[in-house]
């Protein structure tokens, strides 16, 4: 066995099975070069057990500040609204799962600092921008769809809006609000955030991890907002608990899977060199997200007696949600198989 050394790597030549009568030329051709990692550079060497080596985790100042502010947000909620603060930690369970997934995957695939920063974008500035745009669009669409009832709409309460006459404009407003105001604006935020860091990674797992980070950041703060708003109108613990469970088990998966589809689209464009336009990347996420929203909006506008009572309404809602989530998950699996995308088991 011979040794060769250069300034960058240390390698040895390992022989494959050969016959003693082989000529020296044939023998040399049966040798393969196998890298040996310098013992001084332990971070580069894979462990014997097959586990990834533990590498130093570095966070930027912005990421550290954001992580320090999160507990303070909960303390503010605890002082302002104890009922909301009680159930808020539930919304961070998917985030904990994401970090666990990152910990199990090779560190070179995704940087923790970028994961935190993208999560923070969805949680803070992204949410604020989306809120402003959605507020403006809602007012514009309401004015257009209820132009003959504008004064009543502007001065009405939520209950009166739900019991409004179901004209063509009524359902048009639902569609515009669901597919444009909510779905298109929110999915565009995810696309912008993910697209801004794509040059920092060259593997599919990294793209998808960043996509899930920004989606979870936005979903988490959105869930907290819905819970806070609901806790102002009721003090029933079971209602707040049910809403928290619904948001984390139903609404969050919609955001996550839509973000995942955007990640797949960007991978196809950047890594697989497919000439995809922005609308081609956003179409499916916007469609699934918007359909989910419009079904819930239509369902919430119906009275109990129109569906045979509260139990029947609940069954119809669960079936509708199940169909949308299943269709989106099947789409993800199909695209992952079709385009040979390995995500490191981020979504099973």
Secondary structure, DSSP 8 states (H G I E B T S, - for coil): --EEE-SS-EEEEEE-S--TT--HHHHHHTEEEEEE--TT-GGGS--TTS----------HHHHHHHHHHHHHHHHHHHH-HHHHHHHGGGGHHHHHHHHHHHHS-GGG--HHHHHHHHHHHHTHHHHHHHHHHHHHHHHHHHHHTGGGHHHHHH--HHHHHTS---HHHHHHHHHIIIIIIIIHHHHHHHHHHHTTGGG--SHHHHHHHHHHHHHHHHHHHHHHHHHHHHTT---HHHHHHHHHHIIIIIHHHHHHHHHHHHHHHHHHHTS-----HHHHHHHHHHHHHHHHHHHHHHHHS-GGGTTSHHHHHHHHHHHHHHHHHHHHHHHHHHHHHTT---SSS--
